[in-house]
Amino acid sequence: MLDPQGRVVMVSGAARGLGLSITQALLASGFTVSAGVRNPDRLAPAERLTVSRYDAEEDGTAEAWVAATVAEHGRIDALVNCAGINPRVRVMDEGEEALDAMWRINVKGPLRVSRAAMPYLVASGSGRVINVASLAGRRVGSNVGYAMTKFAVVALTHGIRQEGWDKGVRATALCPGYIATDMTAQETEIPRADMTQPEDLAQMVDFLLRVPNTLSVAELLVNCRKEPML
C-alpha cells in the first residue's frame, strides 16, 4: 500500500457533502489536500490543507487550480473529481439549460482538471484519478440528463486509465447510489437513514488512493439498497 505521507491530493467540491467528507478523511490519514471550491471562503486552510478557487463553469480555473497546487506543494499525486450537480432532466423536458450546466460541471470540469494535472500525475509514478460517477452512470433512472453525464464520466475514467496506464496512472470510476448529502435532501424514494453515509464512502476513497499500481480498480459500484440490475 502507498504511504499517504507527502502525497498531494486535489479534491474538487471539497467545501460540502461528499467532497468535504473525503477531504476530512484524507487529512486524517496523513495526505496533503489541495481543495478546489467555488467559494474559498467556505473552507478554511489548515495544516496540510490549501484552498483554491475552482469553478467548473469558468474557463481557466482548472488550470489555475493545478498551477496553484504545484506552486504550493511542488507535486500532484492524485485527483478526486467530486464536484457535480443533479437537476432533473427528462427526455421530453423543454429547454436544455439544465442539461448544458450538468455537462459543463459534471463532465467537462473533470476532463479539464484531469488534463491539466496529468503531467504531474505521470511524474508521481503512481498517479491516481478518482472520478465520482454514480450508479446512474451504469443504469438509467428517472433523471436521464444526470445519467447521460455520469455515463460520460465513466467513459472519461476509462480513457484516463488507457492513456495513463503505461505511465503509472490509475483511474477509478466511483459509482455510488444515494448518498446522504445536501444533493439528496429532497429525495423521497428512499429513507435518508438508508442512504450511504458520506464519511463511509470517503473511507473507500482513502483506500483507493493507497493501493499500489498492481491493484487497479476500474469501477467501484456502491449500493445502499438492492438493485434489480446492479
C-alpha positions as CSV (number, residue, x, y, z in Angstrom):
1,M,0.0,0.0,0.0
2,L,1.1,3.5,-0.7
3,D,2.2,5.7,2.2
4,P,0.0,8.9,2.3
5,Q,2.7,11.0,4.0
6,G,3.9,13.6,1.5
7,R,1.3,12.6,-1.2
8,V,-0.7,15.6,-2.5
9,V,-4.3,15.0,-3.5
10,M,-6.5,17.5,-5.3
11,V,-10.2,17.3,-4.3
12,S,-12.9,19.3,-6.2
13,G,-16.2,20.1,-4.5
14,A,-14.4,20.0,-1.2
15,A,-16.4,22.5,0.8
16,R,-19.6,20.4,1.3
17,G,-21.1,17.0,1.1
18,L,-19.1,14.0,-0.1
19,G,-16.1,16.3,-1.1
20,L,-15.8,17.6,2.4
21,S,-16.0,14.1,3.9
22,I,-13.3,13.0,1.5
23,T,-11.1,15.9,2.4
24,Q,-11.5,15.3,6.1
25,A,-10.8,11.6,5.7
26,L,-7.7,12.1,3.7
27,L,-6.3,14.7,6.1
28,A,-6.9,12.3,9.0
29,S,-4.9,9.6,7.1
30,G,-1.9,11.9,6.5
31,F,-2.5,13.0,2.9
32,T,-1.9,16.6,1.9
33,V,-5.0,18.1,0.3
34,S,-5.4,20.9,-2.3
35,A,-9.1,21.7,-2.2
36,G,-10.8,23.2,-5.2
37,V,-14.0,25.1,-4.3
38,R,-16.3,27.6,-6.0
39,N,-16.2,29.9,-2.9
40,P,-12.9,29.7,-1.0
41,D,-14.5,31.5,2.0
42,R,-16.5,28.3,2.7
43,L,-13.4,26.3,3.6
44,A,-10.6,27.5,5.9
45,P,-7.0,26.4,5.1
46,A,-5.3,24.3,7.7
47,E,-2.3,22.1,8.2
48,R,-1.7,20.1,5.0
49,L,-4.8,21.8,3.5
50,T,-4.7,24.5,0.9
51,V,-7.8,26.0,-0.7
52,S,-8.1,27.4,-4.2
53,R,-10.9,28.7,-6.3
54,Y,-12.3,26.3,-8.8
55,D,-15.5,26.8,-10.8
56,A,-16.1,24.1,-13.4
57,E,-18.2,26.5,-15.4
58,E,-15.5,29.1,-15.7
59,D,-12.7,28.7,-18.2
60,G,-9.2,28.7,-16.8
61,T,-10.0,27.9,-13.2
62,A,-9.0,24.2,-13.6
63,E,-5.6,25.2,-14.9
64,A,-5.2,27.9,-12.3
65,W,-6.0,25.4,-9.5
66,V,-3.4,22.9,-10.8
67,A,-0.8,25.7,-11.0
68,A,-1.6,26.9,-7.5
69,T,-1.3,23.3,-6.2
70,V,2.1,22.8,-7.8
71,A,3.3,26.2,-6.6
72,E,2.3,25.4,-3.0
73,H,3.2,21.7,-2.8
74,G,5.6,21.0,-5.7
75,R,3.7,17.9,-6.8
76,I,0.4,16.3,-7.5
77,D,-0.1,12.6,-6.7
78,A,-3.8,12.2,-7.0
79,L,-7.0,13.9,-8.1
80,V,-10.6,13.3,-6.9
81,N,-13.2,14.9,-9.1
82,C,-16.2,15.2,-6.8
83,A,-17.9,18.5,-7.8
84,G,-21.2,17.9,-9.5
85,I,-24.9,18.9,-9.8
86,N,-28.0,16.9,-10.4
87,P,-31.0,19.0,-11.7
88,R,-33.8,16.7,-13.0
89,V,-33.9,16.5,-16.8
90,R,-36.3,14.2,-18.6
91,V,-36.4,13.3,-22.3
92,M,-39.4,15.4,-23.1
93,D,-38.5,18.4,-21.0
94,E,-38.3,21.6,-23.0
95,G,-35.1,23.7,-22.9
96,E,-31.5,22.4,-22.4
97,E,-30.1,24.9,-19.9
98,A,-30.0,22.4,-17.1
99,L,-28.5,19.7,-19.2
100,D,-25.9,22.1,-20.6
101,A,-25.0,23.1,-17.0
102,M,-24.6,19.5,-15.9
103,W,-22.5,18.7,-19.0
104,R,-20.1,21.6,-18.1
105,I,-19.8,20.8,-14.4
106,N,-20.1,17.0,-14.3
107,V,-18.2,16.1,-17.5
108,K,-16.1,18.9,-18.9
109,G,-14.9,20.0,-15.4
110,P,-13.3,16.7,-14.6
111,L,-11.9,16.5,-18.1
112,R,-10.2,19.9,-17.8
113,V,-8.7,19.3,-14.3
114,S,-7.5,15.8,-15.3
115,R,-5.9,17.1,-18.5
116,A,-4.1,19.9,-16.6
117,A,-2.9,17.6,-13.8
118,M,-1.8,14.7,-16.0
119,P,1.8,15.7,-16.4
120,Y,2.2,15.8,-12.6
121,L,0.3,12.6,-12.1
122,V,2.7,10.9,-14.5
123,A,5.7,12.5,-12.7
124,S,4.5,10.9,-9.5
125,G,4.9,7.4,-10.9
126,S,1.8,6.3,-9.0
127,G,-0.7,8.9,-10.1
128,R,-4.3,8.3,-9.2
129,V,-7.6,9.8,-10.5
130,I,-10.9,9.0,-8.8
131,N,-14.0,10.3,-10.7
132,V,-17.1,10.4,-8.6
133,A,-19.7,9.0,-11.1
134,S,-22.9,7.3,-9.9
135,L,-24.9,4.2,-10.3
136,A,-26.8,6.5,-12.7
137,G,-23.7,6.0,-14.9
138,R,-24.4,2.3,-15.0
139,R,-28.2,2.2,-15.4
140,V,-30.8,4.9,-16.2
141,G,-33.4,6.0,-13.8
142,S,-35.9,8.9,-14.0
143,N,-33.2,11.6,-14.3
144,V,-32.0,10.8,-17.8
145,G,-29.9,14.0,-18.1
146,Y,-28.0,13.2,-15.0
147,A,-27.4,9.7,-16.2
148,M,-26.1,10.9,-19.5
149,T,-23.4,12.9,-17.8
150,K,-22.5,10.1,-15.4
151,F,-22.2,7.6,-18.2
152,A,-19.8,10.1,-19.8
153,V,-17.8,10.4,-16.5
154,V,-17.4,6.6,-16.5
155,A,-16.1,6.8,-20.1
156,L,-13.7,9.6,-19.2
157,T,-12.3,7.4,-16.4
158,H,-11.6,4.6,-18.7
159,G,-10.0,7.0,-21.2
160,I,-7.7,8.2,-18.4
161,R,-6.8,4.6,-17.5
162,Q,-6.0,3.7,-21.1
163,E,-3.8,6.8,-21.7
164,G,-2.1,6.8,-18.4
165,W,-1.6,3.1,-17.6
166,D,1.9,2.8,-19.0
167,K,3.0,5.9,-17.1
168,G,1.8,4.7,-13.7
169,V,-1.5,6.5,-13.7
170,R,-4.5,4.5,-12.4
171,A,-8.1,5.7,-12.6
172,T,-11.3,4.6,-10.8
173,A,-15.0,5.4,-11.5
174,L,-16.7,5.5,-8.1
175,C,-20.3,4.7,-8.7
176,P,-22.5,5.2,-5.6
177,G,-26.2,5.2,-5.3
178,Y,-28.0,7.6,-2.9
179,I,-25.6,9.4,-0.5
180,A,-27.0,11.3,2.5
181,T,-25.8,14.8,1.5
182,D,-27.5,18.1,0.6
183,M,-27.8,16.9,-3.1
184,T,-30.3,14.2,-2.0
185,A,-32.1,16.3,0.7
186,Q,-35.3,16.4,-1.4
187,E,-35.3,12.7,-2.4
188,T,-38.3,10.7,-1.2
189,E,-37.7,7.4,-3.0
190,I,-35.5,6.1,-0.1
191,P,-35.4,7.0,3.6
192,R,-32.4,9.2,4.4
193,A,-31.2,6.8,7.1
194,D,-30.9,4.0,4.5
195,M,-28.6,6.1,2.2
196,T,-24.9,5.6,2.1
197,Q,-23.2,8.0,4.6
198,P,-20.6,10.3,3.0
199,E,-18.0,9.6,5.7
200,D,-18.2,5.9,5.0
201,L,-17.8,6.4,1.2
202,A,-14.8,8.7,2.0
203,Q,-13.0,5.8,3.6
204,M,-13.3,3.8,0.4
205,V,-11.7,6.8,-1.5
206,D,-8.9,6.8,1.0
207,F,-8.4,3.1,0.4
208,L,-8.4,3.5,-3.4
209,L,-5.7,6.2,-3.2
210,R,-3.4,3.9,-1.2
211,V,-3.5,0.7,-3.4
212,P,-0.4,0.1,-5.5
213,N,-0.1,0.1,-9.3
214,T,-0.6,-3.6,-9.3
215,L,-4.0,-3.4,-7.8
216,S,-6.2,-1.3,-10.0
217,V,-9.9,-0.8,-9.6
218,A,-11.5,0.4,-12.8
219,E,-15.0,0.8,-11.4
220,L,-16.4,0.5,-7.9
221,L,-20.2,0.1,-7.6
222,V,-21.6,1.0,-4.2
223,N,-25.2,0.1,-3.3
224,C,-27.3,1.3,-0.4
225,R,-30.2,-0.9,-1.4
226,K,-31.0,-3.9,-3.6
227,E,-30.8,-3.0,-7.3
228,P,-32.6,-5.2,-9.9
229,M,-29.6,-5.0,-12.3
230,L,-26.5,-4.0,-10.2
